[in-house]
């Protein structure tokens, strides 16, 4: 959708600088560096954070020539990611990390000002070799001699880390300096992509939390148009509207219009698109705008705000508890309130017409009303 040009020096330019220090790069090396550079810098070009992190593992591993790799972000809700599923499972053996790992990644790393390091620089290897993790996990899984890129990700204790592992520790040691040099070439992209991802994530979480209290739905789209985040209020709005799919489609169209406006213009100010959509339950006002980052000219994400205008119906939980309705009766009541006949209700719920009719009779009884029109008024809180 957008041309995500790296906002730092290209891998080729950086590699030339390192060439005078003994690095001999083939055309394949340079191509791998360029690819990894682009992947690391492009967290919003992927469907989600997991896809970006897994692609980063593979790209860095291809540059360094390792046998396995992992990407760890010490953020709530972000699991450990590895290029292979078996490596991911193995690394759960160090969740939470033991003290010797915490000490190496914090105290020792900062004391030595390390951004790229092999395991002998980070750890007391003689002590690690007798640990249960090394003997029960690292050796059997062949996750040996890790080389890591590390970057602080905020106020937390642990850094973000991409590590590459090797099956043969002796062979890995012979080429360790060259591999660290290659990682240093990639480090600016690693740091830039990580900073952009974390900055946007924090801003969106803060926006979502703020808008919860003023009754506004928030939907965030990644650059490819995939929904990245929905706040609780938007999900609640959609749960009470049988035409929620149409509302969601209009939100996505508004987001796409904002993107198109950016494509057509110079984006001197964030493009905005707005619209309204009416359903049988309510009218929604929708606004979408682009989120930019000062480090890059391209938009990082699209944020859409959804406000419901008019009466707010009770939530599903309130409806059920107020009138002692079962889950199926709540579903039926919403369809009754929107004017659906009994046969169509049966089709939508996958039940027989007779069963749907019994649900409707029970709903009228529990709501203490004589007809469907009165039932609709109670369902919508009128």
C-alpha positions in Angstrom: 0.0 0.0 0.0 2.8 2.4 0.9 6.5 2.4 -0.2 8.2 1.8 3.1 11.6 3.3 2.4 14.0 2.8 5.3 14.6 6.1 7.1 18.2 5.1 8.0 21.2 4.4 5.8 20.6 1.4 3.5 22.3 -1.9 4.3 24.5 -1.5 1.2 25.8 1.9 2.3 26.5 0.7 5.8 28.2 -2.5 4.6 30.6 -0.3 2.5 31.6 1.4 5.7 32.3 -1.9 7.3 34.1 -3.2 4.2 37.2 -1.2 5.2 37.3 -3.1 8.5 37.7 -6.6 7.1 34.2 -7.5 6.0 34.0 -9.2 2.6 30.4 -9.3 1.4 29.1 -11.2 -1.6 26.2 -10.0 -3.6 24.1 -12.6 -1.7 25.2 -11.1 1.6 24.2 -7.6 0.5 20.8 -8.8 -0.7 20.1 -10.6 2.6 21.1 -7.4 4.5 18.9 -5.2 2.4 15.9 -7.6 2.9 16.5 -7.8 6.7 16.9 -4.0 6.9 13.5 -3.5 5.2 11.7 -6.1 7.3 13.0 -4.8 10.6 12.0 -1.3 9.7 8.5 -2.2 8.6 6.4 -3.4 11.5 3.2 -1.9 10.0 3.7 -3.5 6.5 2.7 -6.9 8.0 -0.7 -8.3 8.9 0.1 -8.1 12.7 2.9 -7.9 15.2 3.4 -11.6 15.3 3.9 -11.8 11.5 6.4 -8.9 11.6 8.4 -10.4 14.4 8.5 -13.9 12.9 9.7 -12.4 9.6 12.3 -10.4 11.4 13.7 -13.6 13.0 13.9 -15.3 9.6 15.6 -12.3 7.9 18.2 -11.8 10.6 18.9 -15.6 10.7 19.4 -15.6 7.0 22.0 -12.9 7.2 23.9 -14.4 10.1 23.7 -18.0 8.9 22.2 -19.5 12.1 20.0 -22.6 12.6 17.3 -21.0 14.7 16.2 -17.6 16.0 13.8 -15.8 18.4 12.3 -12.4 19.0 11.4 -11.4 22.5 9.5 -8.2 23.5 8.9 -7.8 27.2 5.5 -6.3 26.7 2.1 -7.4 28.1 0.3 -9.6 25.6 3.4 -10.2 23.4 4.5 -13.8 23.4 8.0 -15.0 22.6 8.3 -15.5 18.8 10.6 -17.8 17.0 11.1 -18.8 13.4 10.1 -22.4 14.2 7.2 -23.6 16.5 9.5 -26.1 18.3 11.9 -23.3 19.3 9.0 -21.2 20.6 7.9 -24.1 22.8 11.4 -24.7 24.1 11.9 -21.1 25.0 8.9 -21.1 27.3 11.2 -23.0 29.7 12.7 -19.6 30.6 9.4 -17.8 31.3 9.7 -16.0 33.6 13.5 -15.7 33.0 15.8 -16.9 35.8 17.9 -14.4 37.6 21.1 -15.2 35.7 19.4 -14.2 32.4 17.9 -11.0 33.9 21.4 -10.0 35.3 23.1 -10.6 31.9 20.5 -8.6 29.9 20.3 -5.7 32.4 23.3 -5.2 34.7 26.0 -6.8 32.6 24.7 -5.5 29.2 24.4 -1.9 30.4 27.8 -2.0 32.2 29.5 -3.0 29.0 27.3 -0.9 26.7 26.4 -3.9 24.6 23.9 -3.7 21.8 25.2 -6.8 19.9 26.8 -9.6 21.9 27.6 -13.3 21.8 26.8 -15.5 24.8 30.3 -15.5 26.2 30.1 -11.7 26.5 26.7 -11.7 28.2 26.9 -14.8 30.5 29.2 -16.6 32.9 29.3 -19.6 30.6 30.8 -22.0 33.2 27.7 -21.3 35.4 25.3 -21.5 32.5 26.6 -24.9 31.4 25.5 -26.5 34.7 22.0 -24.9 34.6 18.9 -26.9 34.0 17.9 -24.8 31.1 21.2 -25.4 29.3 21.2 -29.1 29.9 17.5 -29.8 29.6 16.5 -27.4 26.8 19.4 -25.6 25.0 21.5 -28.7 24.4 18.8 -31.2 23.4 17.1 -28.6 21.1 20.5 -27.5 19.7 19.9 -23.8 20.7 23.6 -23.1 21.3 26.0 -20.1 21.2 23.3 -17.4 20.8 24.3 -14.0 19.3 21.8 -11.3 20.2 20.8 -7.7 19.3 19.3 -5.9 22.3 17.4 -2.6 22.7 15.6 -1.1 25.7 11.9 -0.8 24.9 10.8 1.7 27.6 10.6 1.7 31.3 10.7 -2.1 31.7 13.7 -3.9 33.1 14.4 -6.3 30.2 15.2 -5.3 26.6 13.8 -6.4 23.3 16.0 -9.1 21.9 16.5 -10.9 18.6 18.8 -13.9 19.0 20.2 -16.4 16.5 21.2 -19.9 17.7 23.5 -22.6 16.3 23.5 -26.4 16.4 27.3 -26.6 16.5 28.9 -24.4 19.2 32.5 -24.9 18.0 31.6 -23.9 14.4 29.7 -20.9 15.7 32.6 -19.7 17.7 34.9 -19.6 14.6 32.7 -17.1 12.8 31.3 -15.2 15.8 33.1 -11.8 15.0 31.8 -11.7 11.4 28.3 -12.5 12.6 28.4 -9.8 15.2 29.5 -7.4 12.5 26.6 -8.3 10.4 24.2 -7.8 13.3 25.7 -4.4 13.9 24.9 -3.5 10.3 21.3 -4.3 11.0 21.1 -2.8 14.5 19.9 0.7 13.4 16.9 -0.9 11.5 16.2 -3.2 14.5 16.1 -0.2 16.9 14.1 2.0 14.5 11.4 -0.6 13.8 11.2 -1.5 17.5 10.8 2.1 18.6 8.1 2.8 15.9 6.1 -0.3 16.9 6.2 0.4 20.6 5.5 4.1 20.3 2.4 3.6 18.1 1.2 0.7 20.3 1.4 2.8 23.4 -0.4 5.8 21.8 -3.2 3.6 20.5 -3.7 1.9 23.9 -3.8 5.3 25.6 -6.3 6.6 23.0 -8.5 3.5 23.4 -8.5 3.8 27.2 -9.4 7.5 27.0 -12.3 7.0 24.6 -13.8 4.2 26.7 -14.9 6.8 29.2 -16.6 9.1 26.7 -18.5 6.4 24.9 -16.6 6.4 21.6 -15.7 3.2 19.6 -12.1 3.1 18.4 -10.9 0.8 15.6 -7.2 0.8 14.5 -6.2 -0.5 11.1 -2.7 -1.6 10.1 -1.5 -0.1 6.8 -2.8 -3.1 4.8 -6.3 -2.5 6.1 -6.3 -5.3 8.7 -8.0 -4.5 12.0 -5.2 -4.2 14.7 -7.2 -3.1 17.7 -10.8 -2.5 18.8 -11.8 -1.0 22.1 -14.4 -2.6 24.4 -17.0 0.1 23.7 -17.0 -0.5 20.0 -17.4 -4.3 20.6 -20.3 -3.5 22.9 -22.0 -1.3 20.3 -21.7 -4.0 17.7 -23.0 -6.7 20.0 -26.3 -4.9 20.2 -26.8 -4.2 16.5 -27.9 -7.0 14.2 -26.5 -5.0 11.3 -23.0 -4.8 12.8 -21.4 -6.3 9.7 -22.7 -3.3 7.6 -21.4 -0.9 10.3 -18.0 -2.6 10.3 -17.9 -2.4 6.5 -18.6 1.3 6.5 -15.8 1.9 9.1 -13.4 0.1 6.9 -14.5 2.1 3.8 -13.9 5.3 5.8 -10.4 4.2 6.7 -9.7 3.3 3.0 -10.9 6.8 1.9 -8.5 8.4 4.4 -5.7 6.3 2.9 -6.7 7.3 -0.7 -6.7 11.0 0.3 -3.1 10.6 1.4 -2.2 8.8 -1.8 -3.7 11.7 -3.9 -2.3 14.6 -1.8 0.9 15.6 -0.1 -0.2 14.7 3.4 0.9 18.0 4.8 -1.9 17.5 7.4 -3.4 14.1 8.3 -6.2 13.3 5.8 -9.6 12.7 7.4 -12.7 10.9 6.1 -16.1 10.9 7.7 -19.5 9.4 7.1 -22.7 8.3 8.7 -24.5 5.0 8.6 -28.0 4.2 9.7 -29.2 0.8 10.8 -32.6 -0.3 12.0 -31.2 0.2 15.5 -29.2 3.4 15.4 -27.3 6.1 13.5 -23.5 6.0 13.7 -21.1 8.9 13.0 -17.7 7.6 11.7 -14.5 9.5 11.3 -11.1 8.1 10.2 -7.7 9.7 10.1 -4.1 8.6 9.5 -1.4 8.3 12.2 2.0 9.5 11.2 5.4 9.0 12.9 8.0 11.8 12.8 10.7 9.3 11.8 9.0 8.3 8.6 7.0 10.1 5.9 4.5 7.2 5.4 1.4 6.7 7.7 1.8 4.2 10.4 -1.8 3.3 10.9 -5.4 4.4 10.4 -7.6 5.2 13.4 -11.4 5.3 13.1 -13.8 6.7 15.7 -17.4 5.6 15.9 -20.0 7.5 17.9 -23.6 6.1 18.3 -26.2 8.9 18.0 -29.6 8.7 19.6 -30.8 6.3 22.3 -28.4 3.7 23.6 -30.0 0.3 24.2 -29.2 -1.7 27.3 -26.2 -4.0 26.9 -26.8 -7.8 26.4 -25.9 -8.4 30.0 -28.3 -5.7 31.3 -31.1 -7.0 29.0 -30.6 -10.6 30.3 -30.4 -9.7 34.0 -33.3 -7.2 33.9 -35.8 -9.5 32.3 -34.3 -12.9 33.2 -33.7 -13.8 29.6 -31.6 -16.7 28.5 -28.8 -16.2 25.9 -31.0 -17.6 23.1 -33.9 -15.4 24.2 -31.7 -12.3 24.2 -30.7 -13.2 20.6 -34.3 -13.7 19.6 -35.4 -10.5 21.4 -32.9 -8.4 19.4 -34.2 -9.8 16.1 -37.8 -9.2 17.2 -36.9 -5.6 18.1 -35.6 -5.1 14.6 -38.8 -6.3 13.0 -37.8 -9.7 11.8 -40.7 -12.2 11.3 -40.7 -15.5 13.1 -39.6 -17.5 10.1 -36.6 -15.3 9.4 -35.6 -15.4 13.1 -35.6 -19.2 12.9 -33.4 -19.1 9.8 -30.9 -16.7 11.3 -30.6 -18.7 14.6 -30.7 -22.1 12.9 -33.7 -23.3 14.8 -37.2 -24.5 13.8 -40.1 -22.1 13.3 -42.0 -23.6 16.2 -38.9 -23.2 18.5 -38.6 -19.5 17.4 -42.3 -19.0 18.1 -41.9 -20.4 21.6 -38.9 -18.0 22.3 -41.0 -15.1 21.1 -43.9 -16.0 23.4 -41.6 -16.3 26.4 -40.0 -13.0 25.6 -43.4 -11.2 25.4 -44.3 -12.8 28.8 -41.0 -11.9 30.5 -41.0 -8.3 29.2 -44.6 -8.0 30.2 -45.8 -6.6 26.9 -48.6 -7.5 24.6 -46.9 -7.2 21.2 -43.7 -7.0 19.3 -43.7 -3.2 19.0 -43.8 -2.9 22.8 -41.1 -5.5 23.1 -38.8 -3.5 20.7 -39.3 -0.3 22.8 -38.2 -2.2 25.9 -35.2 -3.8 24.2 -34.0 -0.4 23.0 -34.6 1.2 26.4 -37.4 3.5 25.3 
